[in-house]
Amino acid sequence: MTKLAPQDSAPQFELTDQHGKTVKSTDFKGQKLLVYFYPRANTSG
């Protein structure tokens, strides 16, 4: 995996939100985006 340097653009990605809807990074083009990853309920981590 390549590490990003400050000011690098993030790679495009798709994730499923908490409601099961697919969200694409391109949906937020031109905006600041914070992505928070957390473990699922009842899992270690």
Jmol script that loads the backbone (N, CA, C; Angstrom):
load data "model"
ATOM      1  N   MET A   1       0.851  -1.168   0.000  1.00  0.00           N
ATOM      2  CA  MET A   1       0.000   0.000   0.000  1.00  0.00           C
ATOM      3  C   MET A   1       0.904   1.240   0.000  1.00  0.00           C
ATOM      4  N   THR A   2       0.590   2.177  -0.853  1.00  0.00           N
ATOM      5  CA  THR A   2       1.342   3.417  -0.931  1.00  0.00           C
ATOM      6  C   THR A   2       0.821   4.404   0.101  1.00  0.00           C
ATOM      7  N   LYS A   3       1.735   5.014   0.850  1.00  0.00           N
ATOM      8  CA  LYS A   3       1.340   6.032   1.826  1.00  0.00           C
ATOM      9  C   LYS A   3       1.136   7.359   1.120  1.00  0.00           C
ATOM     10  N   LEU A   4       0.162   8.100   1.589  1.00  0.00           N
ATOM     11  CA  LEU A   4      -0.094   9.430   1.041  1.00  0.00           C
ATOM     12  C   LEU A   4       0.744  10.452   1.797  1.00  0.00           C
ATOM     13  N   ALA A   5       1.228  11.417   1.089  1.00  0.00           N
ATOM     14  CA  ALA A   5       1.957  12.530   1.693  1.00  0.00           C
ATOM     15  C   ALA A   5       0.983  13.691   1.879  1.00  0.00           C
ATOM     16  N   PRO A   6       1.326  14.630   2.751  1.00  0.00           N
ATOM     17  CA  PRO A   6       0.457  15.806   2.902  1.00  0.00           C
ATOM     18  C   PRO A   6       0.190  16.459   1.542  1.00  0.00           C
ATOM     19  N   GLN A   7      -1.029  16.854   1.334  1.00  0.00           N
ATOM     20  CA  GLN A   7      -1.507  17.504   0.106  1.00  0.00           C
ATOM     21  C   GLN A   7      -1.731  16.537  -1.049  1.00  0.00           C
ATOM     22  N   ASP A   8      -1.485  15.230  -0.869  1.00  0.00           N
ATOM     23  CA  ASP A   8      -1.808  14.254  -1.909  1.00  0.00           C
ATOM     24  C   ASP A   8      -3.315  14.100  -1.994  1.00  0.00           C
ATOM     25  N   SER A   9      -3.795  13.778  -3.173  1.00  0.00           N
ATOM     26  CA  SER A   9      -5.215  13.450  -3.334  1.00  0.00           C
ATOM     27  C   SER A   9      -5.430  12.003  -2.929  1.00  0.00           C
ATOM     28  N   ALA A  10      -6.543  11.745  -2.285  1.00  0.00           N
ATOM     29  CA  ALA A  10      -6.875  10.378  -1.877  1.00  0.00           C
ATOM     30  C   ALA A  10      -7.312   9.579  -3.093  1.00  0.00           C
ATOM     31  N   PRO A  11      -7.082   8.273  -3.095  1.00  0.00           N
ATOM     32  CA  PRO A  11      -7.582   7.447  -4.194  1.00  0.00           C
ATOM     33  C   PRO A  11      -9.106   7.361  -4.151  1.00  0.00           C
ATOM     34  N   GLN A  12      -9.720   7.107  -5.283  1.00  0.00           N
ATOM     35  CA  GLN A  12     -11.179   6.965  -5.326  1.00  0.00           C
ATOM     36  C   GLN A  12     -11.573   5.661  -4.644  1.00  0.00           C
ATOM     37  N   PHE A  13     -12.713   5.680  -3.953  1.00  0.00           N
ATOM     38  CA  PHE A  13     -13.180   4.486  -3.268  1.00  0.00           C
ATOM     39  C   PHE A  13     -14.686   4.501  -3.133  1.00  0.00           C
ATOM     40  N   GLU A  14     -15.251   3.337  -2.830  1.00  0.00           N
ATOM     41  CA  GLU A  14     -16.672   3.182  -2.530  1.00  0.00           C
ATOM     42  C   GLU A  14     -16.788   2.431  -1.219  1.00  0.00           C
ATOM     43  N   LEU A  15     -17.683   2.868  -0.351  1.00  0.00           N
ATOM     44  CA  LEU A  15     -17.930   2.219   0.933  1.00  0.00           C
ATOM     45  C   LEU A  15     -19.432   2.141   1.168  1.00  0.00           C
ATOM     46  N   THR A  16     -19.838   1.260   2.035  1.00  0.00           N
ATOM     47  CA  THR A  16     -21.236   1.159   2.435  1.00  0.00           C
ATOM     48  C   THR A  16     -21.408   1.897   3.745  1.00  0.00           C
ATOM     49  N   ASP A  17     -22.394   2.805   3.817  1.00  0.00           N
ATOM     50  CA  ASP A  17     -22.618   3.552   5.050  1.00  0.00           C
ATOM     51  C   ASP A  17     -23.452   2.733   6.034  1.00  0.00           C
ATOM     52  N   GLN A  18     -23.747   3.330   7.165  1.00  0.00           N
ATOM     53  CA  GLN A  18     -24.465   2.627   8.233  1.00  0.00           C
ATOM     54  C   GLN A  18     -25.888   2.240   7.852  1.00  0.00           C
ATOM     55  N   HIS A  19     -26.392   2.795   6.761  1.00  0.00           N
ATOM     56  CA  HIS A  19     -27.753   2.485   6.306  1.00  0.00           C
ATOM     57  C   HIS A  19     -27.751   1.511   5.123  1.00  0.00           C
ATOM     58  N   GLY A  20     -26.552   1.015   4.759  1.00  0.00           N
ATOM     59  CA  GLY A  20     -26.441   0.075   3.657  1.00  0.00           C
ATOM     60  C   GLY A  20     -26.345   0.726   2.293  1.00  0.00           C
ATOM     61  N   LYS A  21     -26.260   2.048   2.248  1.00  0.00           N
ATOM     62  CA  LYS A  21     -26.172   2.782   0.989  1.00  0.00           C
ATOM     63  C   LYS A  21     -24.709   2.898   0.561  1.00  0.00           C
ATOM     64  N   THR A  22     -24.441   2.695  -0.727  1.00  0.00           N
ATOM     65  CA  THR A  22     -23.091   2.851  -1.251  1.00  0.00           C
ATOM     66  C   THR A  22     -22.792   4.334  -1.406  1.00  0.00           C
ATOM     67  N   VAL A  23     -21.649   4.734  -0.860  1.00  0.00           N
ATOM     68  CA  VAL A  23     -21.197   6.121  -0.940  1.00  0.00           C
ATOM     69  C   VAL A  23     -19.854   6.121  -1.660  1.00  0.00           C
ATOM     70  N   LYS A  24     -19.703   6.988  -2.643  1.00  0.00           N
ATOM     71  CA  LYS A  24     -18.462   7.077  -3.415  1.00  0.00           C
ATOM     72  C   LYS A  24     -17.711   8.349  -3.040  1.00  0.00           C
ATOM     73  N   SER A  25     -16.397   8.258  -3.031  1.00  0.00           N
ATOM     74  CA  SER A  25     -15.594   9.447  -2.749  1.00  0.00           C
ATOM     75  C   SER A  25     -15.854  10.528  -3.790  1.00  0.00           C
ATOM     76  N   THR A  26     -16.174  10.129  -5.002  1.00  0.00           N
ATOM     77  CA  THR A  26     -16.437  11.111  -6.056  1.00  0.00           C
ATOM     78  C   THR A  26     -17.724  11.897  -5.815  1.00  0.00           C
ATOM     79  N   ASP A  27     -18.594  11.409  -4.914  1.00  0.00           N
ATOM     80  CA  ASP A  27     -19.809  12.142  -4.557  1.00  0.00           C
ATOM     81  C   ASP A  27     -19.477  13.455  -3.844  1.00  0.00           C
ATOM     82  N   PHE A  28     -18.254  13.557  -3.332  1.00  0.00           N
ATOM     83  CA  PHE A  28     -17.853  14.711  -2.533  1.00  0.00           C
ATOM     84  C   PHE A  28     -16.766  15.535  -3.217  1.00  0.00           C
ATOM     85  N   LYS A  29     -16.651  15.413  -4.518  1.00  0.00           N
ATOM     86  CA  LYS A  29     -15.610  16.126  -5.268  1.00  0.00           C
ATOM     87  C   LYS A  29     -15.677  17.620  -4.986  1.00  0.00           C
ATOM     88  N   GLY A  30     -14.523  18.203  -4.672  1.00  0.00           N
ATOM     89  CA  GLY A  30     -14.428  19.632  -4.385  1.00  0.00           C
ATOM     90  C   GLY A  30     -14.742  19.987  -2.943  1.00  0.00           C
ATOM     91  N   GLN A  31     -15.077  18.984  -2.127  1.00  0.00           N
ATOM     92  CA  GLN A  31     -15.382  19.219  -0.714  1.00  0.00           C
ATOM     93  C   GLN A  31     -14.359  18.505   0.155  1.00  0.00           C
ATOM     94  N   LYS A  32     -14.220  18.946   1.385  1.00  0.00           N
ATOM     95  CA  LYS A  32     -13.391  18.228   2.339  1.00  0.00           C
ATOM     96  C   LYS A  32     -14.184  17.039   2.853  1.00  0.00           C
ATOM     97  N   LEU A  33     -13.500  15.916   3.031  1.00  0.00           N
ATOM     98  CA  LEU A  33     -14.169  14.684   3.435  1.00  0.00           C
ATOM     99  C   LEU A  33     -13.357  14.002   4.521  1.00  0.00           C
ATOM    100  N   LEU A  34     -14.001  13.680   5.605  1.00  0.00           N
ATOM    101  CA  LEU A  34     -13.388  12.936   6.695  1.00  0.00           C
ATOM    102  C   LEU A  34     -14.020  11.556   6.714  1.00  0.00           C
ATOM    103  N   VAL A  35     -13.193  10.520   6.643  1.00  0.00           N
ATOM    104  CA  VAL A  35     -13.681   9.151   6.677  1.00  0.00           C
ATOM    105  C   VAL A  35     -13.222   8.541   7.990  1.00  0.00           C
ATOM    106  N   TYR A  36     -14.163   8.033   8.748  1.00  0.00           N
ATOM    107  CA  TYR A  36     -13.878   7.448  10.054  1.00  0.00           C
ATOM    108  C   TYR A  36     -14.179   5.961   9.997  1.00  0.00           C
ATOM    109  N   PHE A  37     -13.175   5.148  10.303  1.00  0.00           N
ATOM    110  CA  PHE A  37     -13.343   3.695  10.308  1.00  0.00           C
ATOM    111  C   PHE A  37     -13.436   3.226  11.752  1.00  0.00           C
ATOM    112  N   TYR A  38     -14.345   2.326  12.015  1.00  0.00           N
ATOM    113  CA  TYR A  38     -14.492   1.779  13.359  1.00  0.00           C
ATOM    114  C   TYR A  38     -14.900   0.310  13.244  1.00  0.00           C
ATOM    115  N   PRO A  39     -14.599  -0.476  14.273  1.00  0.00           N
ATOM    116  CA  PRO A  39     -14.961  -1.895  14.213  1.00  0.00           C
ATOM    117  C   PRO A  39     -16.471  -2.076  14.344  1.00  0.00           C
ATOM    118  N   ARG A  40     -16.980  -3.119  13.757  1.00  0.00           N
ATOM    119  CA  ARG A  40     -18.389  -3.459  13.904  1.00  0.00           C
ATOM    120  C   ARG A  40     -18.676  -3.838  15.343  1.00  0.00           C
ATOM    121  N   ALA A  41     -19.918  -3.752  15.730  1.00  0.00           N
ATOM    122  CA  ALA A  41     -20.323  -4.148  17.079  1.00  0.00           C
ATOM    123  C   ALA A  41     -19.966  -5.607  17.326  1.00  0.00           C
ATOM    124  N   ASN A  42     -19.577  -5.896  18.532  1.00  0.00           N
ATOM    125  CA  ASN A  42     -19.244  -7.259  18.965  1.00  0.00           C
ATOM    126  C   ASN A  42     -18.038  -7.846  18.243  1.00  0.00           C
ATOM    127  N   THR A  43     -17.123  -6.976  17.784  1.00  0.00           N
ATOM    128  CA  THR A  43     -15.880  -7.470  17.203  1.00  0.00           C
ATOM    129  C   THR A  43     -14.707  -6.883  17.975  1.00  0.00           C
ATOM    130  N   SER A  44     -13.594  -7.541  17.924  1.00  0.00           N
ATOM    131  CA  SER A  44     -12.422  -6.996  18.610  1.00  0.00           C
ATOM    132  C   SER A  44     -11.842  -5.859  17.768  1.00  0.00           C
ATOM    133  N   GLY A  45     -11.173  -4.957  18.414  1.00  0.00           N
ATOM    134  CA  GLY A  45     -10.517  -3.883  17.669  1.00  0.00           C
ATOM    135  C   GLY A  45     -10.872  -2.527  18.125  1.00  0.00           C
TER     136      GLY A  45
END
end "model"
wireframe off; spacefill off
backbone 0.3
color backbone group
